[in-house]
Amino acid sequence: MVVSDISEHREKVSVWDQLRGQLSRYDLLLAAIALLLGLGMGLAVVLSVPGYVAIGGSALINALLVADALYLNPPVDSEVNEQTKALKAKSVVSHASDQTASE
């Protein structure tokens, strides 16, 4: 019996592993916002909590997530970040050389 090279045992990659490599932190944040709002409404129905309380609680948690994403861990462009580091290093070197020249 001949076995072709195509039928090699390949490592199966799960859908979650594929998604994990493609989704950014901010994609997950958007999904969490929708999930929390849905969860809040679901709990409101199951626990007979007023809808405004459930949405209000979900909104507070979502506000914390958005504040974290925008202010505590803001998105940075890696190219701009590298340019900024290079400029800072250059200014430190020129400042140090200016100080040694004045002494």
Summary of the structure (lengths in Angstrom):
residues: 103
radius of gyration: 25.8
end to end distance: 84.9
largest distance: 84.9
contacts: 197
relative contact order: 0.07
helix: 79%
strand: 0%
